[in-house]
Amino acid sequence: MQKIFRFIILVLFATLLVSCDLFLFPHDGRWNPLDPDNELVEVNGLALPTARDGYVGDDDKRYFGDPILISDRNGAPQYDILIQFDTTDLPEFLDLAVLELYATKTSDTDLADVYLIAEPWEENTVTWEQISSQSFWDMTVPVVPYMDVKNLDMYVSCDVTEYVIRIQETGKNFGFKLISYSGHLVFNSSREANPPRLLVWGMDIPD
């Protein structure tokens, strides 16, 4: 009987904690609502650094040291872009994540689909067959964002919030893949003055 009583008390206590959201959600802008000095820190457009970036051709040539990134599925050879960012400093509570690339050249078709990579890859061994396989990108995200390149010599962007939330949920960060199915797009790589950027907004737990 004593064990049953303790179990009932434990269930009631756990239910109370969940109903109060005490350990699940911040209240009044504080991680700990009982501590007036423990306020959440606003993150406003923090640019996460590029960890690695490059492009791979259908001839299995790899370009991870070039000053440019090329996306083209209509030419010969074809190219896909791979970019990974350092997500160590992601805010705990993410509101928005935007991928930005600096465009320098475009053909008549100026759209590139952005996919979340779902498996590990290495710069010196990745192949066209690997990155073209459907297992290489996450197909569970319902809407694939795209980058519309209408202007040159400036940053163009797309919303990748759902992708970054997925990275937070799974703890797996393999980066993004860009595919231009019918056009030729050129961007600055991380070796240039205007590198790829992943900008994030949200609230973070103070150190």
For each residue, the residues with C-beta under 8 A, 3 or more apart:
1: 4 5
2: 5 6
3: 6 7
4: 1 7 8
5: 1 2 8 9
6: 2 3 9 10
7: 3 4 10 11
8: 4 5 11 12
9: 5 6 12 13
10: 6 7 13 14
11: 7 8 14 15
12: 8 9 15 16
13: 9 10 16 17
14: 10 11 17 18
15: 11 12 18 19
16: 12 13 19 20
17: 13 14 20 22 23
18: 14 15 21 24
19: 15 16
20: 16 17
21: 18 24 25 27
22: 17 33
23: 17
24: 18 21
25: 21
26: 29 30 31 33 40 93 203
27: 21 30 33
28: 33
29: 26 39 40 203
30: 26 27 33 35 36 38 39 40
31: 26 38 39 40 205 206
32: 35 38
33: 22 26 27 28 30
34:
35: 30 32 38
36: 30 39
37:
38: 30 31 32 35 206
39: 29 30 31 36 206
40: 26 29 30 31 93 203 204 205 206
41: 203 204 205 206
42: 203 204
43: 46 91 200 201 202 203 204
44: 201
45: 199 200 201
46: 43 89 91 199 200 201
47: 197 198 199
48: 85 86 87 89 90 197 198 199 200
49: 85 86
50: 53 83 84 85 86 190 195 196 197
51: 84 85 86 175
52: 64 82 83 84 123 175 190
53: 50 64 69 81 82 83 84 189 190 195 196
54: 62 63 64 65 66 69 81 82 123 189
55: 63 66 69 70 71 79 80 81 82
56: 60 61 62 63 79 80 82 126 127 128 131
57: 60 61 62 63 77 78 79 128
58: 77 78 79 128
59: 77 128
60: 56 57 127 128
61: 56 57 77
62: 54 56 57 123 124 126
63: 54 55 56 57 66 70
64: 52 53 54 123
65: 54 191
66: 54 55 63 69 189 191
67: 188 189 191 192
68: 104 186 187 188 189 192
69: 53 54 55 66 81 83 101 178 186 187 188 189 196
70: 55 63 79 81 184 185 186
71: 55 79 80 81 112 178 179 180 184 185 186 187
72: 75 78 79 180 183 184 185
73: 78 79 80 179 180 181 182
74: 78 107 109 180 181 182 183 184
75: 72 78 79 184
76:
77: 57 58 59 61
78: 57 58 72 73 74 75 128
79: 55 56 57 58 70 71 72 73 75
80: 55 56 71 73 128 131 132 177 178 179
81: 53 54 55 69 70 71 112 177 178 179 187
82: 52 53 54 55 56 117 121 126 131 175 176 177
83: 50 52 53 69 99 175 176 177 178 196
84: 50 51 52 53 117 173 174 175 176
85: 48 49 50 51 173 175 196 198
86: 48 49 50 51 89
87: 48 90 164 167 168 173 198
88:
89: 46 48 86
90: 48 87 94 164 167 168 200
91: 43 46 94 200 201 202 203 204
92: 202 203 204 205
93: 26 40 202 203 204
94: 90 91 97 161 164 165 168 200 201 202
95: 161 201 202 203
96: 159 161 200 201 202
97: 94 159 160 161 163 164 165 198 199 200 201
98: 157 158 159 160 161 198 199 200
99: 83 114 145 147 157 158 160 176 196 197 198
100: 155 156 157 196 197 198 199
101: 69 147 155 156 157 178 187 188 196 197
102: 153 154 155 156 187 188 192 194 195 196
103: 106 149 151 152 153 154 155 156 185 186 187
104: 68 152 153 186 187 188
105: 152 184 185 186
106: 103 110 149 152 183 184 185 186
107: 74 110 183 184 185
108: 183
109: 74 180 182 183
110: 106 107 148 149 150 183 185
111: 146 147 148 149 180 181 183
112: 71 81 146 147 149 178 179 180 183 185
113: 144 145 146 178 179 180 181
114: 99 144 145 146 147 158 160 163 176 177 178
115: 137 138 144 176 177 178 179
116: 137 138 141 160 163 166 167 174 176
117: 82 84 121 136 137 138 174 175 176 177
118: 135 136 137 138 139 172 174
119: 135 136 174
120: 174
121: 82 117 125 126 130 131 136 174
122: 125 126
123: 52 54 62 64 126
124: 62
125: 121 122
126: 56 62 82 121 122 123 130 131
127: 56 60 130 131
128: 56 57 58 59 60 78 80 131 132
129: 132 133
130: 121 126 127 133 136
131: 56 80 82 121 126 127 128 136 177
132: 80 128 129 136
133: 129 130 136
134: 137 139
135: 118 119
136: 117 118 119 121 130 131 132 133 177
137: 115 116 117 118 134 177
138: 115 116 117 118 141 163 166
139: 118 134
140:
141: 116 138 144 162 163 166
142:
143: 162
144: 113 114 115 141
145: 99 113 114 158 159 160 162 163
146: 111 112 113 114 158
147: 99 101 111 112 114 156 157 158 178
148: 110 111 156 158
149: 103 106 110 111 112 152 156 185
150: 110 156
151: 103 154 156
152: 103 104 105 106 149
153: 102 103 104
154: 102 103 151
155: 100 101 102 103 194 197
156: 100 101 102 103 147 148 149 150 151
157: 98 99 100 101 147
158: 98 99 114 145 146 147 148
159: 96 97 98 145
160: 97 98 99 114 116 145 163 164 176 198
161: 94 95 96 97 98 164 165
162: 141 143 145 165 166
163: 97 114 116 138 141 145 160 166 167 176
164: 87 90 94 97 160 161 167 168 198 200
165: 94 97 161 162 168 169
166: 116 138 141 162 163 169 170
167: 87 90 116 163 164 170 171 172 173
168: 87 90 94 164 165 171
169: 165 166
170: 166 167
171: 167 168
172: 118 167
173: 84 85 87 167
174: 84 116 117 118 119 120 121
175: 51 52 82 83 84 85 117
176: 82 83 84 99 114 115 116 117 160 163
177: 80 81 82 83 114 115 117 131 136 137
178: 69 71 80 81 83 101 112 113 114 115 147 185
179: 71 73 80 81 112 113 115
180: 71 72 73 74 109 111 112 113 183 184 185
181: 73 74 111 113
182: 73 74 109
183: 72 74 106 107 108 109 110 111 112 180
184: 70 71 72 74 75 105 106 107 180
185: 70 71 72 103 105 106 107 110 112 149 178 180
186: 68 69 70 71 103 104 105 106
187: 68 69 71 81 101 102 103 104 196
188: 67 68 69 101 102 104 192 193 194 195 196
189: 53 54 66 67 68 69 192 195 196
190: 50 52 53 195 196
191: 65 66 67 195
192: 67 68 102 188 189 195
193: 188
194: 102 155 188
195: 50 53 102 188 189 190 191 192
196: 50 53 69 83 85 99 100 101 102 187 188 189 190
197: 47 48 50 99 100 101 155
198: 47 48 85 87 97 98 99 100 160 164
199: 45 46 47 48 97 98 100
200: 43 45 46 48 90 91 94 96 97 98 164
201: 43 44 45 46 91 94 95 96 97
202: 43 91 92 93 94 95 96
203: 26 29 40 41 42 43 91 92 93 95
204: 40 41 42 43 91 92 93
205: 31 40 41 92
206: 31 38 39 40 41
207:
